Amino acid sequence: MNIDLSNTQIMLQQSARSFFQWEYPLSKVRELMETKDASDPSLWEGMAEQGWTGLTLPEAYDGLALGLVDLGVVA
């Protein structure tokens, strides 16, 4: 299936790539995987600051009301 991304989705994709490239490079991910729970609260805070934790939530619940393609772009 070929999906053409909108300009907004392309910007979202670039934002996610930049975030993970600068904030969570592969070396940091590998360090994290060696810990007991492989979890980092600062990662979740950073993702929440970007608004990604509410991508598909309705605006009535302070979400962005975007679709599954948008969620997939970030994933």
All heavy atoms as TSV, in Angstrom:
chain	resi	resn	atom	element	x	y	z
A	1	MET	N	N	0.848	-1.173	0.000
A	1	MET	CA	C	0.000	0.000	0.000
A	1	MET	C	C	0.891	1.232	0.000
A	1	MET	O	O	1.817	1.349	0.788
A	1	MET	CB	C	-0.900	-0.012	1.233
A	1	MET	CG	C	-1.741	1.231	1.337
A	1	MET	SD	S	-2.587	1.452	2.922
A	1	MET	CE	C	-3.850	0.237	2.834
A	2	ASN	N	N	0.596	2.145	-0.882
A	2	ASN	CA	C	1.341	3.393	-0.970
A	2	ASN	C	C	0.505	4.504	-0.349
A	2	ASN	O	O	-0.624	4.741	-0.780
A	2	ASN	CB	C	1.668	3.705	-2.429
A	2	ASN	CG	C	2.536	4.941	-2.582
A	2	ASN	OD1	O	3.124	5.407	-1.612
A	2	ASN	ND2	N	2.617	5.462	-3.778
A	3	ILE	N	N	1.057	5.151	0.648
A	3	ILE	CA	C	0.345	6.244	1.311
A	3	ILE	C	C	1.149	7.522	1.102
A	3	ILE	O	O	2.323	7.590	1.463
A	3	ILE	CB	C	0.182	5.979	2.817
A	3	ILE	CG1	C	-0.656	4.731	3.037
A	3	ILE	CG2	C	-0.441	7.177	3.508
A	3	ILE	CD1	C	-0.772	4.311	4.475
A	4	ASP	N	N	0.517	8.509	0.489
A	4	ASP	CA	C	1.160	9.805	0.331
A	4	ASP	C	C	0.907	10.613	1.597
A	4	ASP	O	O	-0.241	10.802	2.002
A	4	ASP	CB	C	0.602	10.546	-0.880
A	4	ASP	CG	C	0.987	9.892	-2.197
A	4	ASP	OD1	O	2.101	9.326	-2.269
A	4	ASP	OD2	O	0.176	9.938	-3.135
A	5	LEU	N	N	1.977	11.072	2.206
A	5	LEU	CA	C	1.853	11.859	3.435
A	5	LEU	C	C	1.552	13.313	3.102
A	5	LEU	O	O	2.063	13.865	2.126
A	5	LEU	CB	C	3.142	11.771	4.245
A	5	LEU	CG	C	3.575	10.378	4.693
A	5	LEU	CD1	C	4.906	10.455	5.440
A	5	LEU	CD2	C	2.518	9.733	5.564
A	6	SER	N	N	0.760	13.930	3.957
A	6	SER	CA	C	0.486	15.356	3.814
A	6	SER	C	C	1.705	16.145	4.300
A	6	SER	O	O	2.617	15.589	4.923
A	6	SER	CB	C	-0.746	15.743	4.643
A	6	SER	OG	O	-0.445	15.636	6.032
A	7	ASN	N	N	1.710	17.424	4.016
A	7	ASN	CA	C	2.818	18.271	4.490
A	7	ASN	C	C	2.917	18.240	6.013
A	7	ASN	O	O	4.011	18.203	6.568
A	7	ASN	CB	C	2.644	19.706	4.000
A	7	ASN	CG	C	2.891	19.843	2.517
A	7	ASN	OD1	O	3.560	19.004	1.911
A	7	ASN	ND2	N	2.356	20.888	1.916
A	8	THR	N	N	1.773	18.230	6.687
A	8	THR	CA	C	1.763	18.170	8.145
A	8	THR	C	C	2.353	16.852	8.636
A	8	THR	O	O	3.137	16.834	9.599
A	8	THR	CB	C	0.326	18.329	8.673
A	8	THR	OG1	O	-0.201	19.575	8.200
A	8	THR	CG2	C	0.289	18.292	10.191
A	9	GLN	N	N	2.021	15.762	7.982
A	9	GLN	CA	C	2.552	14.462	8.376
A	9	GLN	C	C	4.053	14.372	8.116
A	9	GLN	O	O	4.785	13.780	8.909
A	9	GLN	CB	C	1.812	13.345	7.632
A	9	GLN	CG	C	0.387	13.193	8.102
A	9	GLN	CD	C	-0.456	12.339	7.196
A	9	GLN	OE1	O	-0.199	12.241	5.988
A	9	GLN	NE2	N	-1.484	11.715	7.772
A	10	ILE	N	N	4.518	14.977	7.040
A	10	ILE	CA	C	5.954	15.007	6.759
A	10	ILE	C	C	6.678	15.802	7.839
A	10	ILE	O	O	7.740	15.394	8.317
A	10	ILE	CB	C	6.224	15.585	5.353
A	10	ILE	CG1	C	5.728	14.588	4.295
A	10	ILE	CG2	C	7.710	15.887	5.154
A	10	ILE	CD1	C	5.718	15.138	2.880
A	11	MET	N	N	6.097	16.920	8.263
A	11	MET	CA	C	6.707	17.716	9.338
A	11	MET	C	C	6.720	16.931	10.646
A	11	MET	O	O	7.696	16.980	11.394
A	11	MET	CB	C	5.965	19.043	9.501
A	11	MET	CG	C	6.216	19.994	8.368
A	11	MET	SD	S	5.241	21.531	8.394
A	11	MET	CE	C	5.145	21.952	10.083
A	12	LEU	N	N	5.657	16.199	10.920
A	12	LEU	CA	C	5.569	15.367	12.116
A	12	LEU	C	C	6.646	14.286	12.073
A	12	LEU	O	O	7.334	14.033	13.063
A	12	LEU	CB	C	4.172	14.752	12.216
A	12	LEU	CG	C	3.854	13.898	13.425
A	12	LEU	CD1	C	3.989	14.694	14.711
A	12	LEU	CD2	C	2.436	13.343	13.300
A	13	GLN	N	N	6.816	13.671	10.932
A	13	GLN	CA	C	7.838	12.647	10.742
A	13	GLN	C	C	9.237	13.221	10.968
A	13	GLN	O	O	10.058	12.629	11.669
A	13	GLN	CB	C	7.720	12.072	9.331
A	13	GLN	CG	C	8.703	10.970	9.015
A	13	GLN	CD	C	8.570	10.515	7.580
A	13	GLN	OE1	O	8.600	11.344	6.661
A	13	GLN	NE2	N	8.397	9.225	7.392
A	14	GLN	N	N	9.504	14.373	10.412
A	14	GLN	CA	C	10.814	15.013	10.579
A	14	GLN	C	C	11.053	15.400	12.032
A	14	GLN	O	O	12.173	15.271	12.545
A	14	GLN	CB	C	10.930	16.231	9.666
A	14	GLN	CG	C	11.003	15.872	8.204
A	14	GLN	CD	C	10.876	17.079	7.292
A	14	GLN	OE1	O	10.447	18.158	7.692
A	14	GLN	NE2	N	11.240	16.887	6.025
A	15	SER	N	N	10.011	15.855	12.692
A	15	SER	CA	C	10.116	16.215	14.102
A	15	SER	C	C	10.474	14.998	14.957
A	15	SER	O	O	11.338	15.068	15.834
A	15	SER	CB	C	8.795	16.829	14.574
A	15	SER	OG	O	8.797	17.037	15.952
A	16	ALA	N	N	9.803	13.881	14.694
A	16	ALA	CA	C	10.083	12.657	15.449
A	16	ALA	C	C	11.503	12.167	15.186
A	16	ALA	O	O	12.224	11.785	16.117
A	16	ALA	CB	C	9.070	11.571	15.081
A	17	ARG	N	N	11.921	12.188	13.934
A	17	ARG	CA	C	13.286	11.765	13.605
A	17	ARG	C	C	14.317	12.628	14.318
A	17	ARG	O	O	15.290	12.118	14.874
A	17	ARG	CB	C	13.520	11.820	12.104
A	17	ARG	CG	C	12.927	10.664	11.384
A	17	ARG	CD	C	13.286	10.680	9.926
A	17	ARG	NE	N	12.697	9.525	9.271
A	17	ARG	CZ	C	12.546	9.421	7.978
A	17	ARG	NH1	N	12.944	10.384	7.179
A	17	ARG	NH2	N	12.001	8.335	7.466
A	18	SER	N	N	14.117	13.931	14.298
A	18	SER	CA	C	15.054	14.845	14.961
A	18	SER	C	C	15.095	14.605	16.466
A	18	SER	O	O	16.163	14.576	17.068
A	18	SER	CB	C	14.668	16.302	14.688
A	18	SER	OG	O	14.844	16.603	13.341
A	19	PHE	N	N	13.916	14.449	17.061
A	19	PHE	CA	C	13.838	14.216	18.498
A	19	PHE	C	C	14.646	12.987	18.891
A	19	PHE	O	O	15.483	13.039	19.788
A	19	PHE	CB	C	12.385	14.046	18.934
A	19	PHE	CG	C	12.221	13.652	20.377
A	19	PHE	CD1	C	12.270	14.606	21.370
A	19	PHE	CD2	C	12.018	12.330	20.731
A	19	PHE	CE1	C	12.120	14.252	22.704
A	19	PHE	CE2	C	11.866	11.959	22.051
A	19	PHE	CZ	C	11.920	12.925	23.052
A	20	PHE	N	N	14.385	11.881	18.217
A	20	PHE	CA	C	15.064	10.643	18.589
A	20	PHE	C	C	16.541	10.665	18.210
A	20	PHE	O	O	17.370	10.097	18.910
A	20	PHE	CB	C	14.350	9.426	17.999
A	20	PHE	CG	C	13.053	9.153	18.694
A	20	PHE	CD1	C	11.853	9.374	18.058
A	20	PHE	CD2	C	13.040	8.699	20.003
A	20	PHE	CE1	C	10.651	9.142	18.715
A	20	PHE	CE2	C	11.851	8.464	20.673
A	20	PHE	CZ	C	10.652	8.679	20.019
A	21	GLN	N	N	16.880	11.319	17.132
A	21	GLN	CA	C	18.285	11.411	16.729
A	21	GLN	C	C	19.099	12.193	17.759
A	21	GLN	O	O	20.204	11.791	18.117
A	21	GLN	CB	C	18.386	12.082	15.359
A	21	GLN	CG	C	19.803	12.183	14.847
A	21	GLN	CD	C	19.852	12.840	13.469
A	21	GLN	OE1	O	18.926	13.550	13.062
A	21	GLN	NE2	N	20.917	12.596	12.756
A	22	TRP	N	N	18.543	13.292	18.248
A	22	TRP	CA	C	19.286	14.154	19.167
A	22	TRP	C	C	19.103	13.772	20.623
A	22	TRP	O	O	20.034	13.842	21.413
A	22	TRP	CB	C	18.909	15.622	18.954
A	22	TRP	CG	C	19.345	16.095	17.610
A	22	TRP	CD1	C	18.542	16.342	16.543
A	22	TRP	CD2	C	20.684	16.332	17.174
A	22	TRP	NE1	N	19.293	16.716	15.465
A	22	TRP	CE2	C	20.616	16.726	15.827
A	22	TRP	CE3	C	21.929	16.246	17.787
A	22	TRP	CZ2	C	21.742	17.034	15.077
A	22	TRP	CZ3	C	23.059	16.552	17.037
A	22	TRP	CH2	C	22.958	16.943	15.706
A	23	GLU	N	N	17.892	13.394	20.996
A	23	GLU	CA	C	17.606	13.099	22.391
A	23	GLU	C	C	17.853	11.635	22.752
A	23	GLU	O	O	18.157	11.330	23.899
A	23	GLU	CB	C	16.149	13.453	22.727
A	23	GLU	CG	C	15.811	14.909	22.544
A	23	GLU	CD	C	16.546	15.821	23.508
A	23	GLU	OE1	O	16.833	15.397	24.641
A	23	GLU	OE2	O	16.841	16.970	23.114
A	24	TYR	N	N	17.678	10.742	21.797
A	24	TYR	CA	C	17.816	9.314	22.063
A	24	TYR	C	C	18.566	8.605	20.949
A	24	TYR	O	O	18.006	7.769	20.239
A	24	TYR	CB	C	16.438	8.669	22.287
A	24	TYR	CG	C	16.134	8.585	23.745
A	24	TYR	CD1	C	15.621	9.668	24.427
A	24	TYR	CD2	C	16.447	7.444	24.460
A	24	TYR	CE1	C	15.403	9.610	25.776
A	24	TYR	CE2	C	16.232	7.381	25.811
A	24	TYR	CZ	C	15.709	8.472	26.460
A	24	TYR	OH	O	15.507	8.416	27.802
A	25	PRO	N	N	19.860	8.909	20.809
A	25	PRO	CA	C	20.643	8.197	19.797
A	25	PRO	C	C	20.745	6.712	20.153
A	25	PRO	O	O	20.466	6.304	21.283
A	25	PRO	CB	C	22.006	8.881	19.842
A	25	PRO	CG	C	22.087	9.478	21.203
A	25	PRO	CD	C	20.667	9.833	21.596
A	26	LEU	N	N	21.147	5.926	19.196
A	26	LEU	CA	C	21.227	4.481	19.369
A	26	LEU	C	C	22.088	4.087	20.569
A	26	LEU	O	O	21.754	3.145	21.295
A	26	LEU	CB	C	21.759	3.822	18.098
A	26	LEU	CG	C	21.691	2.313	18.023
A	26	LEU	CD1	C	20.290	1.793	18.298
A	26	LEU	CD2	C	22.174	1.831	16.665
A	27	SER	N	N	23.149	4.833	20.823
A	27	SER	CA	C	24.003	4.514	21.978
A	27	SER	C	C	23.238	4.636	23.292
A	27	SER	O	O	23.380	3.807	24.193
A	27	SER	CB	C	25.232	5.424	22.002
A	27	SER	OG	O	24.839	6.785	22.077
A	28	LYS	N	N	22.368	5.644	23.386
A	28	LYS	CA	C	21.572	5.824	24.603
A	28	LYS	C	C	20.506	4.732	24.721
A	28	LYS	O	O	20.219	4.251	25.818
A	28	LYS	CB	C	20.923	7.204	24.610
A	28	LYS	CG	C	20.322	7.593	25.934
A	28	LYS	CD	C	19.968	9.057	25.972
A	28	LYS	CE	C	19.438	9.447	27.332
A	28	LYS	NZ	N	19.152	10.870	27.426
A	29	VAL	N	N	19.931	4.335	23.600
A	29	VAL	CA	C	18.941	3.252	23.606
A	29	VAL	C	C	19.595	1.960	24.088
A	29	VAL	O	O	19.030	1.221	24.901
A	29	VAL	CB	C	18.318	3.063	22.207
A	29	VAL	CG1	C	17.452	1.817	22.152
A	29	VAL	CG2	C	17.509	4.288	21.820
A	30	ARG	N	N	20.801	1.687	23.611
A	30	ARG	CA	C	21.507	0.473	24.034
A	30	ARG	C	C	21.795	0.500	25.536
A	30	ARG	O	O	21.658	-0.525	26.214
A	30	ARG	CB	C	22.793	0.316	23.238
A	30	ARG	CG	C	22.537	-0.111	21.816
A	30	ARG	CD	C	23.811	-0.342	21.054
A	30	ARG	NE	N	23.500	-0.812	19.711
A	30	ARG	CZ	C	24.204	-0.511	18.646
A	30	ARG	NH1	N	25.278	0.253	18.756
A	30	ARG	NH2	N	23.861	-0.989	17.473
A	31	GLU	N	N	22.204	1.644	26.065
A	31	GLU	CA	C	22.427	1.782	27.511
A	31	GLU	C	C	21.129	1.503	28.261
A	31	GLU	O	O	21.124	0.806	29.281
A	31	GLU	CB	C	22.905	3.191	27.851
A	31	GLU	CG	C	24.321	3.494	27.480
A	31	GLU	CD	C	24.685	4.947	27.783
A	31	GLU	OE1	O	24.036	5.563	28.665
A	31	GLU	OE2	O	25.595	5.452	27.126
A	32	LEU	N	N	20.058	2.063	27.782
A	32	LEU	CA	C	18.760	1.901	28.423
A	32	LEU	C	C	18.323	0.433	28.423
A	32	LEU	O	O	17.772	-0.051	29.412
A	32	LEU	CB	C	17.719	2.765	27.711
A	32	LEU	CG	C	16.331	2.836	28.308
A	32	LEU	CD1	C	16.385	3.391	29.727
A	32	LEU	CD2	C	15.439	3.706	27.451
A	33	MET	N	N	18.598	-0.262	27.348
A	33	MET	CA	C	18.219	-1.668	27.257
A	33	MET	C	C	18.982	-2.534	28.259
A	33	MET	O	O	18.529	-3.620	28.612
A	33	MET	CB	C	18.440	-2.196	25.841
A	33	MET	CG	C	17.516	-1.544	24.811
A	33	MET	SD	S	15.761	-1.664	25.194
A	33	MET	CE	C	15.515	-3.416	25.044
A	34	GLU	N	N	20.092	-2.066	28.750
A	34	GLU	CA	C	20.884	-2.810	29.729
A	34	GLU	C	C	20.396	-2.608	31.163
A	34	GLU	O	O	20.847	-3.281	32.073
A	34	GLU	CB	C	22.356	-2.413	29.627
A	34	GLU	CG	C	23.008	-2.758	28.303
A	34	GLU	CD	C	23.057	-4.254	28.041
A	34	GLU	OE1	O	23.269	-5.026	28.991
A	34	GLU	OE2	O	22.858	-4.649	26.876
A	35	THR	N	N	19.474	-1.677	31.365
A	35	THR	CA	C	18.956	-1.428	32.706
A	35	THR	C	C	17.878	-2.452	33.051
A	35	THR	O	O	17.374	-3.170	32.180
A	35	THR	CB	C	18.373	-0.007	32.831
A	35	THR	OG1	O	17.235	0.108	31.985
A	35	THR	CG2	C	19.416	1.046	32.488
A	36	LYS	N	N	17.516	-2.478	34.330
A	36	LYS	CA	C	16.544	-3.470	34.815
A	36	LYS	C	C	15.188	-3.357	34.125
A	36	LYS	O	O	14.604	-4.353	33.717
A	36	LYS	CB	C	16.386	-3.316	36.326
A	36	LYS	CG	C	15.444	-4.310	36.944
A	36	LYS	CD	C	15.340	-4.113	38.429
A	36	LYS	CE	C	14.340	-5.094	39.022
A	36	LYS	NZ	N	14.190	-4.904	40.459
A	37	ASP	N	N	14.659	-2.137	33.995
A	37	ASP	CA	C	13.312	-1.985	33.430
A	37	ASP	C	C	13.289	-1.359	32.033
A	37	ASP	O	O	12.227	-1.219	31.441
A	37	ASP	CB	C	12.420	-1.197	34.379
A	37	ASP	CG	C	12.944	0.199	34.649
A	37	ASP	OD1	O	13.983	0.580	34.079
A	37	ASP	OD2	O	12.300	0.913	35.427
A	38	ALA	N	N	14.448	-0.989	31.503
A	38	ALA	CA	C	14.550	-0.409	30.152
A	38	ALA	C	C	13.555	0.733	29.954
A	38	ALA	O	O	12.953	0.877	28.894
A	38	ALA	CB	C	14.392	-1.476	29.091
A	39	SER	N	N	13.377	1.530	30.966
A	39	SER	CA	C	12.436	2.644	30.903
A	39	SER	C	C	13.132	3.918	31.367
A	39	SER	O	O	13.978	3.890	32.245
A	39	SER	CB	C	11.232	2.355	31.800
A	39	SER	OG	O	10.329	3.428	31.745
A	40	ASP	N	N	12.764	5.018	30.738
A	40	ASP	CA	C	13.334	6.307	31.106
A	40	ASP	C	C	12.209	7.345	31.145
A	40	ASP	O	O	11.659	7.695	30.100
A	40	ASP	CB	C	14.404	6.713	30.100
A	40	ASP	CG	C	15.111	7.997	30.468
A	40	ASP	OD1	O	14.735	8.636	31.472
A	40	ASP	OD2	O	16.053	8.362	29.752
A	41	PRO	N	N	11.870	7.816	32.337
A	41	PRO	CA	C	10.795	8.805	32.448
A	41	PRO	C	C	11.035	10.061	31.617
A	41	PRO	O	O	10.080	10.652	31.109
A	41	PRO	CB	C	10.755	9.140	33.940
A	41	PRO	CG	C	11.353	7.947	34.614
A	41	PRO	CD	C	12.376	7.419	33.656
A	42	SER	N	N	12.283	10.442	31.420
A	42	SER	CA	C	12.551	11.650	30.636
A	42	SER	C	C	12.179	11.453	29.168
A	42	SER	O	O	11.809	12.410	28.480
A	42	SER	CB	C	14.009	12.085	30.775
A	42	SER	OG	O	14.880	11.156	30.180
A	43	LEU	N	N	12.256	10.227	28.676
A	43	LEU	CA	C	11.823	9.949	27.305
A	43	LEU	C	C	10.322	10.202	27.184
A	43	LEU	O	O	9.874	10.877	26.263
A	43	LEU	CB	C	12.148	8.507	26.925
A	43	LEU	CG	C	11.547	8.022	25.600
A	43	LEU	CD1	C	12.049	8.843	24.427
A	43	LEU	CD2	C	11.854	6.546	25.396
A	44	TRP	N	N	9.548	9.667	28.133
A	44	TRP	CA	C	8.107	9.871	28.102
A	44	TRP	C	C	7.745	11.337	28.273
A	44	TRP	O	O	6.819	11.839	27.636
A	44	TRP	CB	C	7.424	9.010	29.172
A	44	TRP	CG	C	7.423	7.574	28.775
A	44	TRP	CD1	C	8.264	6.593	29.235
A	44	TRP	CD2	C	6.594	6.956	27.799
A	44	TRP	NE1	N	7.984	5.402	28.614
A	44	TRP	CE2	C	6.974	5.591	27.715
A	44	TRP	CE3	C	5.572	7.408	26.977
A	44	TRP	CZ2	C	6.351	4.700	26.851
A	44	TRP	CZ3	C	4.951	6.511	26.126
A	44	TRP	CH2	C	5.338	5.179	26.071
A	45	GLU	N	N	8.485	12.042	29.124
A	45	GLU	CA	C	8.241	13.485	29.290
A	45	GLU	C	C	8.487	14.230	27.984
A	45	GLU	O	O	7.699	15.103	27.601
A	45	GLU	CB	C	9.132	14.038	30.396
A	45	GLU	CG	C	8.740	13.589	31.782
A	45	GLU	CD	C	9.751	14.014	32.849
A	45	GLU	OE1	O	10.552	14.936	32.596
A	45	GLU	OE2	O	9.735	13.406	33.923
A	46	GLY	N	N	9.576	13.881	27.321
A	46	GLY	CA	C	9.888	14.527	26.052
A	46	GLY	C	C	8.843	14.245	24.986
A	46	GLY	O	O	8.448	15.142	24.228
A	47	MET	N	N	8.376	13.006	24.938
A	47	MET	CA	C	7.341	12.654	23.966
A	47	MET	C	C	6.027	13.362	24.289
A	47	MET	O	O	5.315	13.808	23.386
A	47	MET	CB	C	7.162	11.137	23.925
A	47	MET	CG	C	8.353	10.449	23.297
A	47	MET	SD	S	8.413	8.637	23.277
A	47	MET	CE	C	6.779	8.080	23.464
A	48	ALA	N	N	5.725	13.491	25.575
A	48	ALA	CA	C	4.507	14.206	25.981
A	48	ALA	C	C	4.611	15.688	25.637
A	48	ALA	O	O	3.639	16.299	25.188
A	48	ALA	CB	C	4.257	14.014	27.470
A	49	GLU	N	N	5.802	16.265	25.816
A	49	GLU	CA	C	6.001	17.678	25.466
A	49	GLU	C	C	5.792	17.916	23.976
A	49	GLU	O	O	5.342	18.986	23.567
A	49	GLU	CB	C	7.399	18.130	25.881
A	49	GLU	CG	C	7.568	18.287	27.375
A	49	GLU	CD	C	9.002	18.560	27.793
A	49	GLU	OE1	O	9.886	18.708	26.911
A	49	GLU	OE2	O	9.244	18.619	29.003
A	50	GLN	N	N	6.111	16.915	23.166
A	50	GLN	CA	C	5.896	17.020	21.720
A	50	GLN	C	C	4.416	16.854	21.358
A	50	GLN	O	O	4.010	17.142	20.239
A	50	GLN	CB	C	6.716	15.948	20.988
A	50	GLN	CG	C	8.207	16.068	21.142
A	50	GLN	CD	C	8.754	17.309	20.474
A	50	GLN	OE1	O	8.333	17.688	19.393
A	50	GLN	NE2	N	9.684	17.966	21.137
A	51	GLY	N	N	3.621	16.351	22.306
A	51	GLY	CA	C	2.201	16.134	22.061
A	51	GLY	C	C	1.884	14.756	21.508
A	51	GLY	O	O	0.741	14.452	21.179
A	52	TRP	N	N	2.883	13.889	21.420
A	52	TRP	CA	C	2.700	12.584	20.792
A	52	TRP	C	C	1.847	11.639	21.612
A	52	TRP	O	O	1.229	10.742	21.057
A	52	TRP	CB	C	4.045	11.934	20.497
A	52	TRP	CG	C	4.885	12.731	19.562
A	52	TRP	CD1	C	4.460	13.655	18.654
A	52	TRP	CD2	C	6.298	12.697	19.449
A	52	TRP	NE1	N	5.520	14.188	17.978
A	52	TRP	CE2	C	6.667	13.617	18.452
A	52	TRP	CE3	C	7.291	11.979	20.094
A	52	TRP	CZ2	C	7.975	13.826	18.082
A	52	TRP	CZ3	C	8.601	12.196	19.721
A	52	TRP	CH2	C	8.936	13.106	18.725
A	53	THR	N	N	1.795	11.807	22.921
A	53	THR	CA	C	0.988	10.897	23.738
A	53	THR	C	C	-0.508	11.144	23.548
A	53	THR	O	O	-1.315	10.315	23.946
A	53	THR	CB	C	1.357	11.021	25.230
A	53	THR	OG1	O	1.220	12.384	25.633
A	53	THR	CG2	C	2.785	10.556	25.481
A	54	GLY	N	N	-0.849	12.250	22.939
A	54	GLY	CA	C	-2.250	12.563	22.700
A	54	GLY	C	C	-2.596	12.694	21.225
A	54	GLY	O	O	-3.592	13.321	20.881
A	55	LEU	N	N	-1.801	12.090	20.373
A	55	LEU	CA	C	-2.030	12.235	18.932
A	55	LEU	C	C	-3.434	11.862	18.503
A	55	LEU	O	O	-4.075	12.583	17.736
A	55	LEU	CB	C	-1.032	11.371	18.138
A	55	LEU	CG	C	0.346	11.948	17.907
A	55	LEU	CD1	C	1.224	10.929	17.196
A	55	LEU	CD2	C	0.277	13.215	17.105
A	56	THR	N	N	-3.927	10.733	18.964
A	56	THR	CA	C	-5.231	10.254	18.490
A	56	THR	C	C	-6.373	10.533	19.462
A	56	THR	O	O	-7.512	10.159	19.182
A	56	THR	CB	C	-5.166	8.743	18.194
A	56	THR	OG1	O	-4.792	8.045	19.376
A	56	THR	CG2	C	-4.171	8.442	17.084
A	57	LEU	N	N	-6.079	11.190	20.561
A	57	LEU	CA	C	-7.144	11.534	21.512
A	57	LEU	C	C	-7.960	12.713	20.975
A	57	LEU	O	O	-7.422	13.611	20.341
A	57	LEU	CB	C	-6.557	11.908	22.870
A	57	LEU	CG	C	-5.859	10.800	23.644
A	57	LEU	CD1	C	-5.278	11.353	24.930
A	57	LEU	CD2	C	-6.812	9.663	23.929
A	58	PRO	N	N	-9.252	12.744	21.261
A	58	PRO	CA	C	-10.084	13.875	20.821
A	58	PRO	C	C	-9.625	15.180	21.483
A	58	PRO	O	O	-9.071	15.190	22.583
A	58	PRO	CB	C	-11.485	13.499	21.309
A	58	PRO	CG	C	-11.444	12.040	21.570
A	58	PRO	CD	C	-10.041	11.712	21.941
A	59	GLU	N	N	-9.874	16.274	20.796
A	59	GLU	CA	C	-9.511	17.590	21.328
A	59	GLU	C	C	-10.209	17.869	22.651
A	59	GLU	O	O	-9.681	18.595	23.491
A	59	GLU	CB	C	-9.823	18.672	20.304
A	59	GLU	CG	C	-8.910	18.628	19.098
A	59	GLU	CD	C	-9.246	19.676	18.055
A	59	GLU	OE1	O	-10.193	20.473	18.256
A	59	GLU	OE2	O	-8.562	19.702	17.018
A	60	ALA	N	N	-11.388	17.305	22.854
A	60	ALA	CA	C	-12.125	17.501	24.104
A	60	ALA	C	C	-11.333	16.991	25.299
A	60	ALA	O	O	-11.562	17.423	26.433
A	60	ALA	CB	C	-13.473	16.791	24.038
A	61	TYR	N	N	-10.399	16.086	25.044
A	61	TYR	CA	C	-9.550	15.542	26.111
A	61	TYR	C	C	-8.116	16.030	25.970
A	61	TYR	O	O	-7.177	15.372	26.382
A	61	TYR	CB	C	-9.599	14.011	26.087
A	61	TYR	CG	C	-10.974	13.470	26.346
A	61	TYR	CD1	C	-11.743	12.957	25.310
A	61	TYR	CD2	C	-11.524	13.500	27.622
A	61	TYR	CE1	C	-13.018	12.473	25.538
A	61	TYR	CE2	C	-12.802	13.021	27.862
A	61	TYR	CZ	C	-13.541	12.513	26.816
A	61	TYR	OH	O	-14.815	12.039	27.059
A	62	ASP	N	N	-7.964	17.203	25.374
A	62	ASP	CA	C	-6.663	17.844	25.162
A	62	ASP	C	C	-5.747	17.064	24.230
A	62	ASP	O	O	-4.524	17.176	24.288
A	62	ASP	CB	C	-5.945	18.116	26.493
A	62	ASP	CG	C	-6.689	19.141	27.325
A	62	ASP	OD1	O	-7.297	20.051	26.723
A	62	ASP	OD2	O	-6.659	19.033	28.557
A	63	GLY	N	N	-6.336	16.267	23.362
A	63	GLY	CA	C	-5.563	15.549	22.357
A	63	GLY	C	C	-5.469	16.353	21.080
A	63	GLY	O	O	-5.990	17.461	20.966
A	64	LEU	N	N	-4.798	15.785	20.093
A	64	LEU	CA	C	-4.631	16.446	18.805
A	64	LEU	C	C	-5.644	15.976	17.762
A	64	LEU	O	O	-5.728	16.555	16.685
A	64	LEU	CB	C	-3.212	16.219	18.280
A	64	LEU	CG	C	-2.108	16.796	19.161
A	64	LEU	CD1	C	-0.734	16.419	18.601
A	64	LEU	CD2	C	-2.232	18.297	19.277
A	65	ALA	N	N	-6.396	14.912	18.080
A	65	ALA	CA	C	-7.448	14.377	17.201
A	65	ALA	C	C	-6.925	14.016	15.810
A	65	ALA	O	O	-7.589	14.222	14.815
A	65	ALA	CB	C	-8.624	15.341	17.114
A	66	LEU	N	N	-5.707	13.479	15.750
A	66	LEU	CA	C	-5.157	13.046	14.479
A	66	LEU	C	C	-5.472	11.571	14.269
A	66	LEU	O	O	-6.008	10.898	15.140
A	66	LEU	CB	C	-3.645	13.285	14.462
A	66	LEU	CG	C	-3.225	14.753	14.595
A	66	LEU	CD1	C	-1.704	14.861	14.634
A	66	LEU	CD2	C	-3.787	15.597	13.472
A	67	GLY	N	N	-5.131	11.055	13.105
A	67	GLY	CA	C	-5.490	9.686	12.767
A	67	GLY	C	C	-4.376	8.684	12.992
A	67	GLY	O	O	-3.285	9.007	13.486
A	68	LEU	N	N	-4.670	7.455	12.594
A	68	LEU	CA	C	-3.708	6.368	12.776
A	68	LEU	C	C	-2.492	6.509	11.874
A	68	LEU	O	O	-1.402	6.082	12.245
A	68	LEU	CB	C	-4.397	5.024	12.536
A	68	LEU	CG	C	-5.468	4.650	13.558
A	68	LEU	CD1	C	-6.120	3.323	13.190
A	68	LEU	CD2	C	-4.886	4.590	14.959
A	69	VAL	N	N	-2.652	7.129	10.714
A	69	VAL	CA	C	-1.487	7.369	9.844
A	69	VAL	C	C	-0.513	8.313	10.557
A	69	VAL	O	O	0.700	8.089	10.546
A	69	VAL	CB	C	-1.908	7.925	8.472
A	69	VAL	CG1	C	-0.691	8.341	7.666
A	69	VAL	CG2	C	-2.738	6.894	7.703
A	70	ASP	N	N	-1.035	9.320	11.221
A	70	ASP	CA	C	-0.193	10.248	11.963
A	70	ASP	C	C	0.537	9.528	13.097
A	70	ASP	O	O	1.733	9.762	13.328
A	70	ASP	CB	C	-1.035	11.400	12.535
A	70	ASP	CG	C	-1.789	12.143	11.450
A	70	ASP	OD1	O	-1.157	12.906	10.717
A	70	ASP	OD2	O	-3.003	11.923	11.349
A	71	LEU	N	N	-0.174	8.660	13.771
A	71	LEU	CA	C	0.438	7.862	14.825
A	71	LEU	C	C	1.533	6.964	14.248
A	71	LEU	O	O	2.619	6.838	14.811
A	71	LEU	CB	C	-0.627	7.021	15.536
A	71	LEU	CG	C	-0.174	6.165	16.700
A	71	LEU	CD1	C	0.436	7.016	17.813
A	71	LEU	CD2	C	-1.338	5.340	17.224
A	72	GLY	N	N	1.251	6.369	13.101
A	72	GLY	CA	C	2.241	5.526	12.436
A	72	GLY	C	C	3.477	6.299	12.003
A	72	GLY	O	O	4.592	5.783	12.046
A	73	VAL	N	N	3.290	7.533	11.596
A	73	VAL	CA	C	4.419	8.388	11.192
A	73	VAL	C	C	5.378	8.572	12.367
A	73	VAL	O	O	6.595	8.499	12.206
A	73	VAL	CB	C	3.906	9.743	10.657
A	73	VAL	CG1	C	5.005	10.776	10.592
A	73	VAL	CG2	C	3.268	9.564	9.286
A	74	VAL	N	N	4.843	8.797	13.545
A	74	VAL	CA	C	5.695	8.967	14.729
A	74	VAL	C	C	6.329	7.640	15.142
A	74	VAL	O	O	7.502	7.592	15.479
A	74	VAL	CB	C	4.900	9.580	15.907
A	74	VAL	CG1	C	5.723	9.571	17.188
A	74	VAL	CG2	C	4.468	10.991	15.573
A	75	ALA	N	N	5.543	6.574	15.062
A	75	ALA	CA	C	6.061	5.255	15.441
A	75	ALA	C	C	7.191	4.857	14.517
A	75	ALA	O	O	8.169	4.268	14.905
A	75	ALA	CB	C	4.957	4.217	15.403
